[in-house]
Amino acid sequence: MHEKSIEILLVEDNPDDVELTLHAFQKHNLVNYVHVVRDGAEALDFLFCTGAYKNRRIENSPSLVLLDLKLPKVDGLEVLRRMKEDPRTQMIPVVVLTSSREDRDIMESYQLGVNSYIVKPVNFEQFTESVRQIKLYWLLMNEPPPIPREPK
C-alpha cells in the first residue's frame, strides 16, 4: 500500500502565515496535499526520513517545497543547502516564500540552488493569487526530473 503523496511541503513557523497559506491552498483545492512543518530541523527530518519521520519513505518526497527563511532551530538557507547537496533531494523544486527582501538572502538562496524566490504579499488577494500561480506553474505546468530512489 502506498502512502498518500505529499505534493507540497510547507516550511513555516509563523502560525498566522501557515493559516493564511492553508486558506489560500484550500481556495485552490490543494489543502489535502500539503504537509506543514514549523522549523528547519523538522523540515530536514521530514525530507531525509529521520527523527519523527523515520518511517516515511524518501521515495514519497514532496513535489515542491515552500520554504520560509527565518526559521527556528535550523534556518531556511541551511535547509536549502542540505537539500541541494544531497542527491536524494537536490532535484526537488524549492520556492522560497518569505517576508525577507534582503539582497543577501536573495543572492544566497539563488547561489544555493533555489528555483524561485517570492516575497510574501501582505494583501490576502495578492497572496492567494501568488499561491494560484505557484500551483499552476510548479504543480501543473512544470515537468520535474524523476526523484532518485534509494538503492535497495
Residue pairs with C-beta under 8 A, 6 or more apart in sequence:
2 60
3 56
3 57
3 60
5 33
5 60
5 63
6 33
6 34
6 35
6 60
6 61
6 62
6 63
7 30
7 33
7 34
7 62
7 63
7 64
7 139
8 25
8 30
8 33
8 34
8 35
8 62
8 63
8 64
8 65
8 66
8 139
9 34
9 35
9 37
9 43
9 46
9 47
9 62
9 64
9 65
9 66
10 18
10 21
10 22
10 34
10 35
10 36
10 37
10 66
11 37
11 40
11 43
11 65
11 66
11 67
11 68
11 71
11 76
11 79
12 18
12 21
12 36
12 38
12 66
12 68
12 97
13 38
13 39
13 68
13 70
13 71
13 72
14 68
17 68
17 120
18 36
18 38
20 124
20 127
21 66
21 97
21 127
21 131
22 31
22 34
22 36
24 124
24 127
24 128
24 130
24 131
24 132
25 31
25 34
25 131
25 135
27 128
27 131
28 128
28 131
28 132
28 135
30 131
30 135
30 139
35 46
35 62
37 43
37 45
37 46
38 72
39 71
39 72
39 73
39 74
40 71
40 72
40 73
40 74
40 75
40 76
40 78
40 79
41 51
41 73
41 74
42 51
42 52
42 73
43 65
43 67
43 71
43 74
43 79
44 50
44 74
44 79
44 82
45 51
45 52
45 53
46 53
46 56
47 61
47 65
47 79
47 82
47 83
47 89
47 92
48 58
48 82
48 86
48 88
48 89
49 55
49 56
49 57
49 58
58 88
58 89
58 149
58 150
59 147
59 149
59 150
61 88
61 89
61 92
61 147
62 92
63 92
63 93
63 138
63 139
63 144
64 92
64 93
64 94
64 95
64 134
64 138
64 139
65 83
65 92
65 93
65 94
65 95
66 95
66 97
66 134
67 76
67 79
67 80
67 94
67 95
67 96
67 97
67 98
67 114
68 76
68 96
68 97
68 98
69 75
69 76
69 77
69 96
69 98
69 100
69 105
69 109
70 76
70 98
70 99
70 100
71 79
76 96
76 98
77 105
77 108
77 109
77 112
80 94
80 96
80 109
80 112
80 113
80 114
81 112
82 89
83 89
83 90
83 92
83 94
84 90
84 94
84 112
84 113
87 148
88 147
88 148
88 150
90 113
91 144
91 145
91 146
91 147
91 148
92 144
92 147
93 115
93 116
93 138
93 142
93 144
94 113
94 114
94 115
94 116
95 114
95 115
95 116
95 117
95 118
95 134
95 138
96 105
96 109
96 114
96 116
96 117
96 118
97 118
97 120
98 105
98 117
98 118
98 119
98 120
99 119
99 120
100 106
100 119
101 119
106 117
109 117
110 117
115 138
118 130
118 134
120 127
120 130
121 127
121 129
121 130
